[in-house]
Structures are given as C-alpha cells and as structure tokens.
C-alpha cells in the first residue's frame, strides 16, 4: 500500500498491485487495472519510488524504514531425517 495525495490535498492509501499505468498530463494520473483513475499531487517518479519501496518490503528485501524485524524463533522440534533411495526389488 502506498500513500498518495489528491489534488484537493486529501491523502489516501492505494494498493500498488492494482496500478496498471502512470501518465503525466502534466498532472500524474494513476490508472488501475479496472480502469479507475486518480489524479495525484505526487510526481510520476515519486509514485514509482513508493511502489518500488513497498514491493521491496513485500518480497523480503526488508523494510526501508521502521523498526527492525525480530529474527524468527528457532524450531527445535524439527530434526533432520536421512532419506535413503529406494533399492531395486523394494516396493
């Protein structure tokens, strides 16, 4: 989700996965996959950077801002088990 500003000054949150394209006419127009359009105060480059930063956090490159994520707790109940390949004649 990214924060954008309408030309009226109101801020809203947009699901970046729904963006189909960005146009500069000269205002930045965000077109969603369903055809809905938003005219926003942010420049095209700013919107692209927000989308890149949001996706970077989603795919695990880590949050670009905010508190650090705690390390996952070790799972001591899991143990390695040797797997032997099937031998000829075993069925």
DSSP file (Angstrom, degrees, kcal/mol; ACC not computed):
  #  RESIDUE AA STRUCTURE BP1 BP2  ACC     N-H-->O    O-->H-N    N-H-->O    O-->H-N    TCO  KAPPA ALPHA  PHI   PSI    X-CA   Y-CA   Z-CA
    1    1 A X              0   0    0      0, 0.0     2,-0.3     0, 0.0    14,-0.2   0.000 360.0 360.0 360.0 138.6    0.0    0.0    0.0
    2    2 A X  E     -A   14   0A   0     12,-2.6    12,-2.7    52,-0.0     2,-0.5  -0.913 360.0-121.7-123.9 151.9    1.3    3.5   -0.9
    3    3 A X  E     +A   13   0A   0     -2,-0.3     2,-0.3    10,-0.2    10,-0.2  -0.809  35.3 174.0 -94.0 126.8    0.2    6.9    0.4
    4    4 A X  E     -A   12   0A   0      8,-2.9     8,-2.8    -2,-0.5     2,-0.5  -0.883  22.8-134.9-128.7 162.1   -0.9    9.4   -2.3
    5    5 A X  E     -A   11   0A   0     -2,-0.3    36,-3.2     6,-0.2    37,-0.4  -0.972  13.2-138.1-122.9 125.1   -2.4   12.8   -2.2
    6    6 A X  B >   -B   40   0B   0      4,-3.0     3,-2.0    -2,-0.5    34,-0.2  -0.336  34.4-106.4 -68.6 161.4   -5.4   14.0   -4.3
    7    7 A X  T 3  S+     0   0    0     32,-0.8    -1,-0.1     1,-0.3    33,-0.1   0.763 121.5  64.2 -62.7 -23.0   -5.1   17.5   -5.8
    8    8 A X  T 3  S-     0   0    0      2,-0.1    -1,-0.3     1,-0.1     3,-0.1   0.619 121.1-108.4 -74.1 -11.8   -7.6   18.6   -3.2
    9    9 A X  S <  S+     0   0    0     -3,-2.0     2,-0.2     1,-0.4    -2,-0.1   0.293  75.0 134.0 103.1  -9.5   -5.0   17.8   -0.5
   10   10 A X        -     0   0    0     -5,-0.1    -4,-3.0     1,-0.0    -1,-0.4  -0.557  48.2-138.0 -77.8 139.8   -6.7   14.7    0.9
   11   11 A X  E     +A    5   0A   0     -2,-0.2     2,-0.3    -6,-0.2    -6,-0.2  -0.758  25.6 174.4 -98.0 140.6   -4.4   11.7    1.5
   12   12 A X  E     -A    4   0A   0     -8,-2.8    -8,-2.9    -2,-0.4     2,-0.4  -0.949  28.3-120.5-141.3 163.6   -5.4    8.2    0.6
   13   13 A X  E     -A    3   0A   0     -2,-0.3     2,-0.4   -10,-0.2   -10,-0.2  -0.884  26.5-165.8-107.8 135.1   -3.8    4.7    0.6
   14   14 A X  E     -A    2   0A   0    -12,-2.7   -12,-2.6    -2,-0.4     2,-0.8  -0.964  26.2-121.1-125.1 137.1   -3.7    2.8   -2.7
   15   15 A X    >   -     0   0    0     -2,-0.4     3,-1.9   -14,-0.2     4,-0.2  -0.672  23.2-154.3 -73.5 111.0   -3.0   -0.9   -3.2
   16   16 A X  G >  S+     0   0    0     -2,-0.8     3,-1.3     1,-0.3    -1,-0.2   0.718  87.3  70.0 -65.2 -21.8    0.0   -0.7   -5.5
   17   17 A X  G 3  S+     0   0    0      1,-0.2    -1,-0.3    -3,-0.0    -2,-0.1   0.690  93.1  59.3 -67.6 -16.8   -0.7   -4.1   -7.1
   18   18 A X  G <  S+     0   0    0     -3,-1.9    15,-2.4    14,-0.1     2,-0.4   0.468  77.6 112.3 -91.7  -1.8   -3.8   -2.6   -8.8
   19   19 A X  E <   +C   32   0B   0     -3,-1.3    13,-0.3    13,-0.2     3,-0.1  -0.587  35.6 174.6 -77.2 126.2   -1.8    0.0  -10.7
   20   20 A X  E     -     0   0B   0     11,-3.0     2,-0.3    -2,-0.4    12,-0.2   0.838  64.2 -20.3 -92.4 -45.6   -1.8   -0.6  -14.5
   21   21 A X  E     -C   31   0B   0     10,-1.8    10,-2.7     2,-0.0     2,-0.4  -0.988  50.2-132.8-158.7 165.4    0.0    2.6  -15.6
   22   22 A X  E     -C   30   0B   0     -2,-0.3     2,-0.3     8,-0.2     8,-0.2  -0.977  21.8-171.5-122.2 137.7    1.0    6.1  -14.7
   23   23 A X  E     -C   29   0B   0      6,-2.4     6,-3.1    -2,-0.4     2,-0.5  -0.937  16.8-147.8-126.7 152.7    0.6    9.1  -17.0
   24   24 A X  E     +C   28   0B   0     -2,-0.3     4,-0.2     4,-0.2     3,-0.2  -0.959  24.3 164.4-121.0 111.3    1.9   12.6  -16.7
   25   25 A X  S    S-     0   0    0      2,-3.0     3,-0.1    -2,-0.5    -1,-0.1   0.053  91.2 -73.6-128.7  29.2   -0.6   15.0  -18.4
   26   26 A X  S    S+     0   0    0      3,-0.0     2,-0.1    -3,-0.0     3,-0.0  -0.988 135.1  62.9 -80.6 -12.3    1.1   17.3  -16.7
   27   27 A X  S    S-     0   0    0     -3,-0.2    -2,-3.0     1,-0.1     2,-0.5  -0.438 100.2-101.7 -71.4 154.2   -0.5   16.1  -13.5
   28   28 A X  E     -CD  24  40B   0     12,-0.9    12,-2.7    14,-0.3     2,-0.5  -0.668  37.4-164.6 -80.3 125.1    0.2   12.5  -12.5
   29   29 A X  E     -CD  23  39B   0     -6,-3.1    -6,-2.4    -2,-0.5     2,-0.6  -0.956   4.8-157.0-113.6 121.7   -2.7   10.2  -13.4
   30   30 A X  E     -CD  22  38B   0      8,-3.4     8,-2.4    -2,-0.5     2,-0.5  -0.882   9.0-163.7 -98.7 119.8   -2.7    6.7  -11.8
   31   31 A X  E     -CD  21  37B   0    -10,-2.7   -11,-3.0    -2,-0.6   -10,-1.8  -0.915   7.4-149.8-107.1 127.6   -4.8    4.2  -13.8
   32   32 A X  E >   -C   19   0B   0      4,-3.0     3,-2.1    -2,-0.5   -13,-0.2  -0.445  30.5-103.2 -90.7 166.8   -5.8    1.0  -12.1
   33   33 A X  T 3  S+     0   0    0    -15,-2.4   -14,-0.1     1,-0.3    -1,-0.1   0.755 122.1  55.8 -62.1 -24.4   -6.4   -2.4  -13.7
   34   34 A X  T 3  S-     0   0    0    -16,-0.3    -1,-0.3     2,-0.1     3,-0.1   0.392 122.3-105.1 -89.2   4.8  -10.2   -1.9  -13.5
   35   35 A X  S <  S+     0   0    0     -3,-2.1    -2,-0.1     1,-0.3     2,-0.1   0.268  74.1 140.3  93.8 -11.5   -9.9    1.5  -15.4
   36   36 A X        -     0   0    0     -5,-0.1    -4,-3.0     1,-0.0     2,-0.4  -0.399  37.5-152.6 -66.7 142.5  -10.4    3.8  -12.4
   37   37 A X  E     - D   0  31B   0     -6,-0.2     2,-0.4    -3,-0.1    -6,-0.2  -0.928  13.6-167.7-123.4 143.5   -8.2    6.8  -12.5
   38   38 A X  E     - D   0  30B   0     -8,-2.4    -8,-3.4    -2,-0.4     2,-0.6  -0.998  12.8-149.1-127.0 131.3   -6.8    9.0   -9.8
   39   39 A X  E     - D   0  29B   0     -2,-0.4   -32,-0.8   -10,-0.2     2,-0.3  -0.900  28.8-171.9 -97.0 123.4   -5.1   12.4  -10.3
   40   40 A X  E     -BD   6  28B   0    -12,-2.7   -12,-0.9    -2,-0.6   -34,-0.2  -0.816  34.8-132.6-123.0 157.7   -2.5   12.8   -7.7
   41   41 A X  S    S+     0   0    0    -36,-3.2   -35,-0.1    -2,-0.3    -1,-0.1   0.754  81.0  92.9 -76.7 -26.1   -0.2   15.6   -6.5
   42   42 A X  S    S-     0   0    0    -37,-0.4   -14,-0.3     1,-0.1    -2,-0.2  -0.359  82.1-112.3 -69.1 148.0    2.9   13.4   -6.4
   43   43 A X     >  -     0   0    0      1,-0.1     4,-2.1   -16,-0.1     5,-0.2  -0.343  28.3-106.7 -74.0 162.6    5.1   13.3   -9.4
   44   44 A X  H  > S+     0   0    0      1,-0.2     4,-2.4     2,-0.2     5,-0.2   0.900 120.6  51.8 -57.9 -43.4    5.4   10.1  -11.5
   45   45 A X  H  > S+     0   0    0      1,-0.2     4,-2.4     2,-0.2    -1,-0.2   0.884 107.8  52.7 -62.6 -38.8    8.9    9.4  -10.2
   46   46 A X  H  > S+     0   0    0      2,-0.2     4,-2.1     1,-0.2    -1,-0.2   0.906 109.9  48.1 -63.5 -41.7    7.7    9.7   -6.6
   47   47 A X  H  X S+     0   0    0     -4,-2.1     4,-2.4     2,-0.2    -2,-0.2   0.925 111.1  50.5 -65.1 -44.3    4.9    7.2   -7.2
   48   48 A X  H  X S+     0   0    0     -4,-2.4     4,-2.6     1,-0.2    -2,-0.2   0.918 110.2  50.1 -59.9 -43.7    7.3    4.8   -8.9
   49   49 A X  H  X S+     0   0    0     -4,-2.4     4,-2.5     1,-0.2    -1,-0.2   0.893 109.8  50.7 -63.7 -39.4    9.7    5.0   -6.0
   50   50 A X  H  X S+     0   0    0     -4,-2.1     4,-2.5     2,-0.2    -1,-0.2   0.914 111.3  48.2 -63.1 -41.9    6.9    4.4   -3.5
   51   51 A X  H  X S+     0   0    0     -4,-2.4     4,-2.7     2,-0.2     5,-0.2   0.927 112.2  48.9 -64.6 -44.3    5.8    1.3   -5.4
   52   52 A X  H  X S+     0   0    0     -4,-2.6     4,-2.2     1,-0.2    -2,-0.2   0.919 112.7  47.6 -61.4 -43.9    9.4    0.0   -5.6
   53   53 A X  H  X S+     0   0    0     -4,-2.5     4,-1.7     2,-0.2    -1,-0.2   0.909 112.6  48.9 -64.7 -42.1    9.9    0.6   -1.8
   54   54 A X  H  X S+     0   0    0     -4,-2.5     4,-1.8     1,-0.2    -2,-0.2   0.937 113.2  46.4 -63.6 -46.2    6.6   -1.1   -1.0
   55   55 A X  H  X S+     0   0    0     -4,-2.7     4,-2.5     1,-0.2     6,-0.2   0.860 106.6  58.9 -66.3 -34.7    7.3   -4.1   -3.2
   56   56 A X  H  <>S+     0   0    0     -4,-2.2     5,-2.5    -5,-0.2     6,-0.5   0.907 108.1  46.4 -59.9 -41.2   10.9   -4.4   -1.8
   57   57 A X  H ><5S+     0   0    0     -4,-1.7     3,-0.8     4,-0.2     5,-0.3   0.868 111.3  52.3 -67.5 -36.4    9.4   -4.8    1.7
   58   58 A X  H 3<5S+     0   0    0     -4,-1.8    -2,-0.2     1,-0.2    -1,-0.2   0.908 107.9  49.6 -67.6 -42.5    6.9   -7.4    0.5
   59   59 A X  T 3<5S-     0   0    0     -4,-2.5    -1,-0.2    -5,-0.1    -2,-0.2   0.382 122.7-101.2 -83.9   6.5    9.4   -9.6   -1.2
   60   60 A X  T < 5S+     0   0    0     -3,-0.8    -3,-0.2    -4,-0.2    -2,-0.1   0.636  83.4 128.6  92.4  14.6   11.6   -9.7    1.8
   61   61 A X  S   <S-     0   0    0     -5,-2.5    -4,-0.2    -6,-0.2    -5,-0.1   0.532  79.5-104.3 -77.2  -1.9   14.3   -7.2    1.0
   62   62 A X        -     0   0    0     -6,-0.5    -1,-0.2    -5,-0.3     2,-0.2   0.039  41.5 -61.0  99.3 153.8   13.5   -5.7    4.3
   63   63 A X        -     0   0    0      1,-0.1     3,-0.1     4,-0.1     6,-0.1  -0.469  35.6-148.2 -69.3 139.8   11.6   -2.6    5.4
   64   64 A X  S    S+     0   0    0    -11,-0.2     2,-0.3    -2,-0.2    -1,-0.1   0.725  83.1  12.0 -81.3 -21.5   13.2    0.6    4.1
   65   65 A X  S    S+     0   0    0      2,-0.1    -1,-0.1    -3,-0.0     2,-0.1  -0.952  98.8  51.2-144.3 164.2   12.0    2.4    7.2
   66   66 A X  S    S-     0   0    0     -2,-0.3    -3,-0.0    -3,-0.1     0, 0.0  -0.377  89.7 -23.1 102.1-179.6   10.6    1.5   10.6
   67   67 A X  S    S-     0   0    0     -2,-0.1    -4,-0.1     1,-0.1     2,-0.1  -0.244  71.1-101.2 -67.3 152.5   11.5   -0.9   13.3
   68   68 A X        -     0   0    0      1,-0.1     2,-0.3    -6,-0.1    -1,-0.1  -0.429  36.7-113.7 -70.9 147.4   13.7   -3.9   12.6
   69   69 A X        -     0   0    0     -2,-0.1    -1,-0.1     1,-0.1     2,-0.1  -0.638  31.3-116.7 -81.1 137.3   12.0   -7.2   12.3
   70   70 A X        -     0   0    0     -2,-0.3     2,-0.1     1,-0.1     3,-0.1  -0.409  34.2-101.2 -70.6 151.0   12.8   -9.8   15.0
   71   71 A X        -     0   0    0      1,-0.1    -1,-0.1    -2,-0.1     3,-0.1  -0.431  46.1 -97.8 -67.8 145.5   14.6  -12.9   14.0
   72   72 A X        -     0   0    0      1,-0.1    -1,-0.1    -2,-0.1     2,-0.1  -0.359  43.0-103.6 -65.0 145.5   12.3  -15.9   13.7
   73   73 A X        -     0   0    0      1,-0.1    -1,-0.1    -3,-0.1     2,-0.0  -0.429  40.7-104.5 -67.9 140.7   12.3  -18.2   16.7
   74   74 A X        -     0   0    0     -2,-0.1     2,-0.9     1,-0.1     3,-0.1  -0.358  23.9-135.9 -65.1 147.3   14.3  -21.5   16.3
   75   75 A X    >   +     0   0    0      1,-0.2     3,-1.5    -3,-0.1    -1,-0.1  -0.777  27.6 173.6-107.0  87.0   12.2  -24.6   15.7
   76   76 A X  T 3  S+     0   0    0     -2,-0.9    -1,-0.2     1,-0.3    -2,-0.0   0.684  71.4  69.3 -70.6 -17.2   13.8  -27.1   17.9
   77   77 A X  T 3  S+     0   0    0     -3,-0.1     2,-0.4     2,-0.0    -1,-0.3   0.604  84.2  85.9 -78.1  -8.8   11.1  -29.7   17.3
   78   78 A X    <   +     0   0    0     -3,-1.5     2,-0.3     0, 0.0    -3,-0.0  -0.766  59.2 178.3 -91.9 136.6   12.3  -30.1   13.7
   79   79 A X        -     0   0    0     -2,-0.4     2,-0.2     2,-0.0    -2,-0.0  -0.976  33.3-104.6-136.3 150.2   15.1  -32.5   13.1
   80   80 A X        -     0   0    0     -2,-0.3     2,-0.4     1,-0.0     0, 0.0  -0.530  34.3-163.2 -72.2 137.9   16.9  -33.7   10.0
   81   81 A X        -     0   0    0     -2,-0.2     2,-0.2     2,-0.0    -1,-0.0  -0.991  17.7-126.2-125.7 128.3   15.9  -37.2    8.9
   82   82 A X        -     0   0    0     -2,-0.4     2,-0.5     1,-0.0    -2,-0.0  -0.536  20.8-155.6 -73.4 135.8   18.1  -39.2    6.5
   83   83 A X        -     0   0    0     -2,-0.2     2,-0.4     0, 0.0    -1,-0.0  -0.965   4.7-154.5-114.7 123.3   16.2  -40.4    3.4
   84   84 A X        -     0   0    0     -2,-0.5     3,-0.1     1,-0.0     2,-0.0  -0.791  22.5-114.3 -97.8 137.2   17.5  -43.5    1.7
   85   85 A X        -     0   0    0     -2,-0.4     2,-0.1     1,-0.1    -1,-0.0  -0.372  41.9 -92.8 -67.4 150.8   16.8  -44.0   -2.0
   86   86 A X        -     0   0    0      1,-0.1     2,-0.2    -2,-0.0    -1,-0.1  -0.365  41.5-134.4 -63.6 138.2   14.6  -47.0   -2.9
   87   87 A X    >   -     0   0    0      1,-0.1     3,-2.0    -3,-0.1    -1,-0.1  -0.636  30.7 -88.7 -93.0 153.9   16.6  -50.1   -3.6
   88   88 A X  T 3  S+     0   0    0      1,-0.3     3,-0.1    -2,-0.2    -1,-0.1  -0.367 116.0  23.5 -58.6 135.0   15.9  -52.4   -6.6
   89   89 A X  T 3  S+     0   0    0      1,-0.3     2,-0.3    -2,-0.1    -1,-0.3   0.161  94.7 114.0  92.8 -18.6   13.4  -55.1   -5.6
   90   90 A X    <         0   0    0     -3,-2.0    -1,-0.3     1,-0.1    -4,-0.0  -0.676 360.0 360.0 -83.5 139.7   11.9  -53.0   -2.7
   91   91 A X              0   0    0     -2,-0.3    -1,-0.1    -3,-0.1    -3,-0.0   0.415 360.0 360.0-140.4 360.0    8.4  -52.0   -3.4
